[in-house]
Amino acid sequence: MEARSPLEMEIRRRIALAGPMPVAEYMTLCLFDPAHGYYTTHDPFGARGDFITAPEVSQMFGELIGLWVAAVWKQIGAPENVRLIELGPGRGTMIKDALRAVKVVPEFRAAAVAHLVEVSPLLRAQQEKTLEDAGVTIAAGTDAGNIGTIHGPALFREFQLMKEAGLTTQQILQSATSNAAQLFGGETGAHIGRIEKGYFADLVVLNSDPADDIARASDIQSVIKNGVLYSTNNLLTAPAP
């Protein structure tokens, strides 16, 4: 008899505790479980994977999408702020090709901000590398709030994956500071992301230099928020609000 996988045992355990499981929950576990899910544990694309998608076959697919979006943008009055949101963007190939094509419409390119919705840490890292190489501004972030994605540790894990994908330490640090401020925009964005006179005094002080090893970004000594210094020990022992 074939041994049961860890995911199968977890699904059986949940059914034993709570009764029949909805198909939606079952599929979510199979595809996106943080430890055993199909998409969260490996790259499914290409010769070494299980399938291929149109953007991976030819750059024309993404380029045509990009030019079509730019044409529609003009038809609706060329708004100044546009979000290009792609769900399940794989390696980021389609959005890369689309953004390259719309360089012929510089006004649209300046108005557009790409937002990729991806639950797989492995694929997110590939997307970041793909877009960084294409000259797209990358801002660090996580899907904290979802199952298995925790505020704080999830960001440090994101840093590690960005490093493994090929981004330099400088690019990673910029993604969480000046790049994030640039994309945040508005009055707040104009006063964060840099250590400079007139900027908000919101800082994270580390015990060692993350430029040598990005893992050191989690070695926090203290936090300065609105000019007030908080030690790590005080933050860890403070009562919950």
Phi, psi and omega in degrees: 000132182292136182294144179282141178284159177303324180291319178300318180295324179292319178296317178298321180297317180294320179294321179296326182278319190244356180091194184309142182255130176301148180301322181300317179293319179300313181293324178298317178295315182296322185269324192234010176305130185304326184263331189228000185293152182301310185278337185273350186245352178199166177272114187273359190264156170083191186298328180270356180254214185243343182200172179228152178240163186305315181300331180282342181277317183210139178293343182299328182300306181293324180296317179295320176300314181299314181292324176297315179299318179298321179294316178296322178304317178294321182294331182265013174101011177052061178298153186284338185232113184233135176253124173260105187251122179243127179265126181064060189277008176062239180269000182086013185294316184294314182292327177298313180294322180296316181292327177294319182294323186279005173297340178285350175238075189301330179294320177292318181300323180289331183274343189267138173235125181274137177227116181258129180257109186218130181267343183275119177300322181296316180288326177301318179297318178295320179298317181298316179295316180302313184285325177299316179296333181273002178086015179274137178290125183256130174245132180290147177184167179224176174259039182306137186114333174281164180302127177082359180245107189252138177305135179094278180304326181296324180291319179295323175295322177299318178302315181298318180293323176298320178295315179296330180284346177116359177288145178284162178300321179298318179296321180295314180295322178295325181297333182261359183232267186295322179295316179299320179296318180299316183282334177297316174071185177069192182296319179295314181300333180283353183231020177227167174095354181216156173262102187200152179302132180094351178268158178297139180275067177245107187225153170246121182260125183256160178279339182212169188277116180288348178295334178276329181202114185298339178298337180290351178297338179269357180271074190271131176269314182199168179232136174249118181235121182053037177082000180257131182272129176237124177282156179300319181299318180294322181291323182286333183259355181293142178293149179296143180294000000 
